Structure formats: structure tokens, C-alpha cells
Amino acid sequence: MSPHPTSSMTTAVLKPLFDALENRGLSCSELLRSIDINADSVLDPGQRIPIHQFDRLLENLCKWLDDSSIGMQIGRHLDIRSFSLLGFLLSNCQTAREALTILRRYYSLISDSRAPDIFTGHETIKVVFYVSPGSSTGNAARAELIASGVHTLGRALGGKYYRLTGVGFAAHEPAHQQQLQDFFGLPVQYEQSQNWISFSSRHIDSPLYYGNPALFNELREQADLALMQFSQYRSFSRRVLYILHQWPENLPMTKDAVADLLSTSSRTLTRRLQEEDCQFSTLVKDVRLKKAKQALEASSTDVQQLAMELGFSDRRGFERAFKQWTGETPAAYRRRQQSQPPERILVAS
């Protein structure tokens, strides 16, 4: 089955693996060039790439490393610190139940596949997850990546309160099944009707902080530091603005989507912003303008591509908006920036 043309996945999941490879003296840029994938589109953790490219990368990593368990290897190295927005959102969660809700809502920002279904029972929580159609090898590897990633984040956040109870994959048993069993610490089931992972629900309503106080404190400190750059705004507006700054390219910045991440309604978000003398549309404009200026100052930026990344339907719409915001066209702004002489560096004699 061929992948859907719009299916994509975040490259942030690859960062820990690429860092480990670079530390071993292996060039990730060289690998990407060898399979005709733009290194900039993959090594930037804020990007998403089409599923067919993601699968091609996984397949070549298997060959490059001579390791068919590449999905699990990526998942086991996942670090929540590579997902700035997710860490920010989780730092405001009080319980594991809230964290699971946030994780499900956040999922649409990193993948086009259907969001996981979460079933909470008296003893277990079962997460049924889905993978976008791609190559058979890619489908299996991405399923293993997601399951091992959930397990890794569960251990990191839940600490001693996290207990895995089962894992199942739709794929046939792979050659590296023993590696999967060793990683998960229990027998893995195959040829299931769905991909799933389950764990104990005993502490789902316990304070999330208790699972890993050190990590939770770190996430809160990072969130506080992140909000400092918007110190001219009041509390709620700062949170909305940070989310907008972290919003993935090519995804529309909608009020409903932002409100969902903040566990509130669109109407309540509007009201709370108004109480702080802010409007959602104004914050979106400010973020778009800042990103547009930064991109235009880089001479290689394509204006048509930039327009699409900022959520405009075409280049003309972006050019009209930019001129309305700044009084000049994107081309004029770029020329003016490039014509300015570089700052002189004074060296003491």
C-alpha cells in the first residue's frame, strides 16, 4: 500500500539517535545525502517529513547499523527534553490521567496518523495506537518505535509507579523478537488485530510529581525559563504565546487546537486573553511576523515555501499581510536587511 501523500512524522524522535551516532563518529548528514534526503529537513527537530521518506530512512539505518530493531532503538532513546512543547505541557499536569490526555492531544502535532485510543480500566490502561500506511518494514518499525517510546517515557515520568503489563503488534514476529522481549521485560504478542501497549492504572490519579520529582522539577524550571522571553505579557497570554512559538510548521494555528492543548474551550481561551487585554489573532500575527522576519533575513529562504509554512494559502496572501504589518513587501524587507553593513567588531589594541 502506498503512503498517503500528506502523511508525515516529526523528526524530533530521531534526535537522540542521531546524537548517539555522531558521538560514535558517524556522519548523519552523509547518510542522509546518500539516500537523497535533505539533511536540513531531518536534523532540525522541529520539522516533519513524509512517511515514505521516514520509512526509507529507517530502512537505510537498519542496513547502515546492521540492526533490524531500529524502531525500538529509536524509541528507547527518546528523551522528553527533545519535545519542548510536550515538556512544557506536562509540567502543568497534576496526575498521570491528565498527562495521558495531554499526550493524546499533543499527538496530532507530531504525526498525521490517528491519535491513540486510551482505555482505562480498574487494573490496567490500554493504549491502542495507529501507524500511517507506508512500507511493510516501515510500518513495523514505526509501531515498535511508538511502543518503545511510550514505555521509555512511562518509565521516565512514572518512575517506580509505572508498571508495564503487556505489548502487542499487528506485524508478524520479527527476527529481533528477543531484543524486544528483553527491552519490554515480558513476552511480546504478535499478529494482533491492533498495535497496543498496556500498563497498570493503580497510580493514575496520584500526583505526577511523585513518579520522578527530579525530572518534573526540571520540566517546570524549563517552562519558567521559556516563559521569561514573554515577560511583557501576563500569565495566561504568555502560555498561549509560547505554544504558538512552538507550533509545528505546516499546521494551522487555530484557536480550538491551542485551547485543546490547554485543556480549556475556545470561548474560555478568548475570555481569559481578553481579561489580559490580548486577542488570539494578535498573538498569532506577532508570532507569524517574528518567524517571517527571521526567515527573510536568511537569503536562501523561498518566499512561497515560507508562506505555506506560516499558514497562508498562497504567496500573495502572505505578501499582502506582511506589507500590512510592516509597511513594506517581503522582498523589500529582505533587500533592506541584506544591504545593511555587518556590525563592526572593535578589537582593543
N, C-alpha and C positions, 0 to 999 in steps of 0.2 A: 504494500500500500504506500502511495506517495504521501509525503507530509503535506499538510495544509499550508498554502503559501504564507499565511500570516503567523503560523506557529513559531514561537521563539522562546528562549530561556535566558535568564540572567547569566552573565559571565562572572558574577561575584562568587559563585560556587567554586570557580576554578582557581581563585587567587591563592589559597593556602597550598594547593598542589603545585602551582607554578613557582611559588616562593621556595618550596622544598626542592624543586628541580633545579632552580637557579643556584641554590646553596650547594648542590651537588656538582655544579659546574656545567649544567646542561642548558643550552640556549633555547628558551621557549619561542623567541622571535624567529629563530632559524627553523624550528619545527613548523610554525605557522606558515612561514613563507613557502616551505617545501610542499605544502598542501593547498597553496593558493588561498589562504585566509588572511585577511587584513589584520595584522598584529594589533593595530590601534583599537580595532573593534572588539578585541578579546581581552587584551591586557588591561583595559580600563574596566574596573569592576562595576561601573555604573551603566554599562551597555547591555543590550540583549541581542543575541544573534539567532538567525533562523535555525529551526530544529535540524534541517538537513545538514547545515554546517556544524552544528553542535555534535551530531552523530558522527560526521566524518572526522571531527577532531578526536572524539572518544575512540573510534576505531583505530586511528593512527597512533594515539597514545598507547593503546594496547600493544601494537606492534613495536613501537619505539621502546617501551619499557619491558616488553615480553611478559605482560601481566594481563590476563583476561579479566581480572577483578577490578578494573579501573573505576567502575561506578562506586563500588564500596570504598576504594582507596580515596576517592574524592570526598565521599560522604563522611568518612571517619576523620578527615582533616578539617571539616567545616568549623569555622570559628565565627561566633556571633558578632565579633568585632568587625568582620568583613561586611556586615549588613548594618550600616549606621542607622538607617531609619528603623529597622526592626528592633535594634537595641534600645533606641530612644522610646519606642512604643512600649516595649516590655518593661522598661524602667518604671512605668506608671501603673503596671498591673499589680493588684493586691494578691491574687490567688492564681493557681495553675489553671483553673477553669477560665479565668479572664485571659490568661496567656494563650490558651488554645483558641479562644475566639479571635484574638488579635492575629495569631498565626494564620488562621484560615482567611481572614480578611486581607492580610498582607500578601497572601499567595498570588493574587492576581497581578501584583506589581512585579513579580519575578518570572511568571510563566503564563502562557496563554492557555494552558490546559485547564480543565475543570478543577475548581477548588476541591480540596479533600472533604469528605463527609466524615463527621465525628460522631460516634455513637457512645454515649456514656451510660454504663450500667452500674449495678451495685458493687461489682468487684473489679471490672475492667473498663478501660476506654479503648475503643477500636477505631483506628483511623484508616479509612479506605481512601486510597489516593489513585490518581489517574495520570497517564502519560500521553502526551500528544503523539499521534501516529508518525513513525519515522522508519528507519531501517530496523530489522529484527534485532540486530546486535545493539543498536542504539536504544531501542525500546527497553530491552532487558537491563542495559547498563544504567539508564536513567531511573528505572524503577529501583534498582539497587542503590543508586545514589540517594534517592529520596528517602528510602527506608533507613539507610545507614546514617543519613543526615539527621533525620528525626531522632534516631537513637543517640547520636552524638550530642545533639542539643538537649535532649531529655536528660542525659547524664550530667551535662554541664549545668543546667538550670535546676534540676531536681535533686542532684546530689544523692544522699542516702535514701531520700523519699521516692526516688524513681526506680521502678522495678519492671523490666520487660517481661511480658507473658507469652508473646508469640509473634511470628513474622510469616507472611505468605506472599508468594509471587505468582503471577499468571504464566510466566515463562517456564520452560522445561528446566530440569535440574542441570546446572552448568558444570563445566569441568572444575571450577574453583569452589564447588559447594562446601568443601571442608573449611576453606578460608572464611566463607560466610557464616558457617556454624560456629567457628572459633570466635569470630568477631561479635556475633549476637549472643553467644553463650547458651544457645539452645537449638534443638533441631529446627531447621527451616523447612517450610512446606512449599511445594511447587505445583504447577498446573492448577492453580486456584482460579476461581471464576473472577476474582479481583485481586489487585495488589493491596496488601494491608499490613498494619503493624499494630500491636496491642500492648498495653501496659496497665499496671494497677491503678485503680481510681481511688484508692484509700485516702490519699492526701490531696485530692483535687481541690478541696476548699481550704486547705491550710495556707498560711501566708507564704507567698512565693519566696520571700526573703530567706526563710529558714532553710531552703534547699541548698543554697550556695551564697552565703552572706557576702563573701569577698567579691564574687562576680557581680552580684546585684548592686553592691556599693559602687563598683567600677562603672556599671552602666548608668547609674544615677549621676555620678560625677561627670561622665562624658556628656550626659544630657544637659546638665547645668552649664558646662563649658560651651556646648553647642548653642545654647540659647543666649549666651552673653553677646554674640555678634548682633543680636536684635534688641539690644538693651533700650533703644529708644521707644520700643513698643511695650504695651502692658502684657500681663501674663498669658492670657489665652491667645492673643494675637501672635505672640512670639512662637507658641507651639504650632499654630497654623502656618506661619511663615516658614518655620524650619521644615515642616513636612513638604511644603511647596518647593523649597530649595532642593530637597532630596528626591523629588518626584522623578520617576524614570522618563527618559526621552521617549517620544512617540506615543505616550499615553496622555489623553486629555486630562487637564486639571479641573475636575468637576467638583462642585460643592458637595454633592452627595457622596462621592468617593472619599473625600477628605473627612467629612463628618463621620462616615462609617469607621474610619481608622481611629477616630477619637471617641468611638462608642457613643455617639450622640446623633441627633437628627439634623437635617439640613436647616430646618427652621430654628432649632436651638443654636446652631452654629452662627446663623445670621444674627440672632438676637444678642448672643454673647459678644460678637465682634462689634455690634452697634453700641453696646454698653461701654466699649473701649474706644469709641469713635473711629472704628475701622470698618471697611467693607471688603468682602471677599474678592470682588472684581478688582479692587485697587491693589490688594496684595498680589494677586495673580499678575497684574500688569507690572508691578515692581520687580517681581521675580523674572518675568519674561524679558524685561528691559535689561536687567543686570546680566542675564545669560547671553542676550543678543550682543551687548557691548563687548563682553569678554570674547565671544566667538569672532566678532568682526575685527577685533584687534589682532587676531591670528590671520595672517594673509591667505592661508590655504583654505579657509572656510568657504564652502559653497553656499550661497545665499538661499537657493532653492531648498537644499537639504536642511539648512538652518530653520527655514520657515516651517518645514514639516516637523522638525524636532520640537519646535516651540508650540506646536498645536494648531498652526494655521493651515487652512485648506490649500493655499497656493502662495506663491511668491508675492503676487500683487497685494494680497491681503496683509501680509507681513510688512511690506514696504509702506503701505498706507498707515498702518498702525505705528510703525517706527517713526515716521515723519510727524505724526500727530503727537507722539510722546516727546520727541526731541527737537522738532523743527527742521530736521534735515533727513535726507534719504539714507538708507544703509550704506550705499556706495559713497556718498559724500562724507559720512562719518568715518568710514574706513580710510578714505583718502586723507582726511584731516589728521587722523591718528598716525598714519604712516609717514606723513610729511613732517611731523614734529621731530626735532632732533633728539637723539638719545641724551639722557641725563649725563652730565659730565661728572666724572669721579675725580675728586681732588685728592691728590696724594701729597702728604706732607714731605717737604724736602729736608 
